[in-house]
């Protein structure tokens, strides 16, 4: 059974960026998504500069346009517009953005398993996929502390990250409450 320091479920912006950061910190990471990439998602494709500044790398390769003007109108008559000094939003297609972010995570060292559906999560630290099982290793406290600040959890910790957005609530029944005493479960997105 393959073992990882962290398993990240969901390769959208939150999951792929988390996998990237963990892999760059030296962790053995598996990034899992049930879809094959590139995949379509219902999304307007706008990236605020605040979000872009949080990313550890540039998204310029997938930026298709920049919005720097805000325009308001009332009943097709009066209009008001204001141009900003810098872009308000960078425009992209979600299918291009998600594929790019997953590629960045892979390039940083994360293993990307696309087209893999998580069907179960074992509190002992393994994830069941439609194609087998993966395990999360126990991390030395010093490594866990360096990228997750996990001091209250003693000397070892298992990290499983659900970055499945709104669908994360569908994963929660797979987890048995109260069995994560020395494990960290984060839901992102």
N, C-alpha and C positions, 0 to 999 in steps of 0.2 A: 504494500500500500504506500503510495507516494506521501511524503511528509513535508510540510511547509511550516514556516514561522507564522504566516498569516494567510488566511483564505478570504478573499474579497468577493462577495456575491453581488453582481451587477456592475456592468462595464459602461455605465453612463459617465457623465462628468465627475460626480463625486467618487464613484468606485475606481475609475481609471486613474484619477489624480492621486487618490489614496494609495493605490497599488504602486504607482510611480514613486511616490515619496518613500514608502516602506522599502522598495527595492533599492533605491538610491542610498538608503541608510544601511544597507547590507542584509536585509531580511530576505529569506526565501519566500516568495509570494506566488500564490496562484490566484489569478483573476478569472472569474467564471461569469458567463452570461448565457442565457438560454437561446438567444438569437444568434444568427450568423451575420457577420459584418461585411459590408455596410448594411445597416438596417434602417428602415424608415420609422420615425417617431413623430407623433403629433406635437409640433413645437414651432413657435414663431421664428426661431433661428436667431434671436437677438442676444448678443452678449454685452452686458454692461461693462464699462471700464472698471468698475469696482470688482466684478467677478474676474475679469482678465488679469488684473493686478495680483490676484491671489494665486494664479497659476504659476508653477515653477518653470515654465517655458513659454515661448511665443506661440500664438495660434495664427500668426500671419499666413501660413500656408493654406489655411481653409477660410480665411476672411474673403468674402465676395464683394462687400460694399460697406460703406461707413455712413451713418446717419448723423448729421451735425445740425439739422434744423428741426425745430418743433413748430408745428403749425396747428392752430385751433380755429374752428369755424363754428358759426351758429346759423342754422337754417339756410345754408348755402349763400348767405349774404355777407355778413361781416367776417373778416378773417384777421387773424393776428399770427405773426410768425416771429421767431427769434432764432438767430444762428449762433451756435456755440463756437468757442475758440478751438475746442478739440471735439472729436466724435462723441456723441452721446451713447451710441450703440454700434457695435460691430456686427454685421450681418453674415450669417453662414447658413448652411443646411445642416440639420441635426445629424443626418446620416454621415456627412463628411466629418463633422466635429467629433462624434463618438468614435468613428474609425481612427481618426488621427490621435485622439487621446489614448485609445487602447494600444496603438502602435508605439506611442511614447512610453507607456508602461512596459511593454514588451522589450523595447530598446534599453530600458533601465534595468532589465533583468527579471521582470515578472513573467511567469508562464501564463499565457492567455488561452483559456479553454472556451472557445465560442461554440454555440450550439449544444451546450450542456445544461440540462435542467437539474436544479437541486431538488431532490425529493425527500431529503431528511437531514436532520442535524442531530448528532449524538452529543450529549453533554460531556462525554469523555474526550471529545476533541476530534471527531471525524465528521465528514460531510458525505452523504450518499448522493451520487449523481445517477442519472439514468444509465450511465455507462460504467459504474463502479464506485469505489470509495476513495476519499482523500482524507489524510489526517493532518491535524495541526500539532506541531511539536510544542513542548514546553520550552519557553524562552528563559535564558538566564536573566535575572532581575536587571543587570546593568544594561543589556541590549534593549529590553522592553522599556526601561526608563528613558533611554536616549531618544526614542521616537514616540512614546505614548504617555510619559509621565505617570507611571503606574505604581507609585510608591506604596499605596495602601494594600496592594495585593500580595505582599510577601515576596518571596524570592523567585517564584515561577508564575507564569501566566500564559493562558492560551488566548489567541486573538482570532476572532471570527468577525468580519465586518459585513453587515447587510447594507448594501448601497442600492437598494431596489426601489427607492422612491416610494410612491403610494402603494406599490405592490408588496412592499415589505410587510405590511399587515397580513398578507396572505401567507407569509413565511412563519409568522409567530406561532401558529398552532404546531409547527414542526418542532418547536423548542419547548421543553418541559420547564415550567417556572420553578425557581428555587434551586436548580441544579447547577447554577453558574457561580458558585461561591468564590472560586479562585480563577474564574475566567472573565474575560471582558467581551461583552457583546455591544457593538455600536451599530446604530442604524443611521445612515446618512441619507440626505436627499429628501 
